[in-house]
Amino acid sequence: MTAMFPYGPEQRGSDRPDGPGHREDPSAGDRTAASGTGRATLRDLDPATVTALVEDATAAPSMHNAQPWRFRFLRGDRALLLYSDLARAMPQADPTTRGLHLGCAAALFNLRVAAAHAGWAAATQLLPDPAEPRLLAVVRLDGPGPAGPGTEEDLVPLYPAIRRRRTSRHPFTDEMIAPVLKDALCAAALLEGARLVFPDAWHIHTLLDLVQDAEGRDAMDEALSQELRRWTRVGAGADTTGDGVPQDAFGPRRLYGRAPVRDFAGRRPVPGRTAARFEDAPQLAVLGTQGDRPRDWLLAGQAMERVLLQATLDGLATSLTSQALDWPELRWTVRDPQSAMGFVQMVLRLGYGPAGPGTPRRPVRDVLDITG
């Protein structure tokens, strides 16, 4: 494949390790990294291995399943570069690209989990090049690292959830989530530099009112409606395009209940779609950060995915709610004024119910460039 993006500052110049005259370290193939499934050598970091890592990364959720990411692997540096794909941005719903950053960061977290599972020690650097804002992160894979609490080795147990995680737009039961599970989810967010809070009943009512307000605004905004239709797939071939939300992932039409589930069908009829009663008192969690800049968004996206994977392992169904966050004048009100959280980045709906179907993914060859 041909190069698509410029190098960041650490890859520029003739002194790159994979530049002219470069020789591989003859002992590199002897260095090993322990994993939960075996042992990997640096010699194993071939295109097939890199492709598998990126395939796991791209199982992450993204706004309207647009999958706004690109990856580039530098052989000599043993580094995977993550770029944003602005051609898949949402200028109407996400003009600041905050949501785009969250989705890319979720893919970054999956990449870290997959690397740890395969036995690679991953060193991650966020926003390494101020001159290239599309370059969101660099992940270097270079042999074994220290194991134990607080290291990437802690990510290995999350790996099975990467493929099991689904966005569920189905009704959940009234069964309450145990406090011990809520505590574990809050701890997961903290490990990635964000906070997860389960709001009190009064705050949940406020959130639901804000979502309803946002839904009304969305319906009246023709540009937003057109953008949403661009990323929904209805009719023959709905699940063969590789991106967007196909009709089988819409879930049932809401007959009763206040669960904040985006209706991707809008006013369009979908043959065979049923109606259902959703929960009146959904169990919601608010994820936020102290700041509200691109780095904070990347921290929040990784925390979001870590929470989603942990929830999946705990047997919970999950979905994401961003309607009220897409409107600046509503987003600030989503925050609990009594909370230490500075900026809300995502609202999560959790509970017990169907996991929902998988959504299509673009082929890895369309999102991965291998050079060097």
Buried (B, 14 or more C-beta within 10 A) or exposed (E): EEEEBEBBEBBEEEEBBBEEEEEEEEEBEEEBBBBEEEEBBBEBBEEEBBBEBBBBBBBBBBBBBBBBBBBBBBBBBBBBBBBBBEEBBBEBBBEEBBBBBBBBBBBBBBBBBBBBBBBBBBEBBBBBBEEBEBBBBBBBBBBBBEEEEEEBBBBBBBBBBBEEBBBBBBBBEEEEBEEEBBEBBBEBBEBBBBBBBBBEEEBBEBBBBBBBBBBEBBEEBEEBBEBBBEBBBBEEEBBEEBBBBBBBBBBBBBEEBBBBBBBBBBEBEBEEBEEEEBBEBBBBBBBBBEEBEBBBBBBBBBBBBBBBBBBBBBEBBBBBBBBBBBBEEBBEBBBBEEBEBBBBBBBBBBBBBEBBBBBBBBEBEEBBBBBB
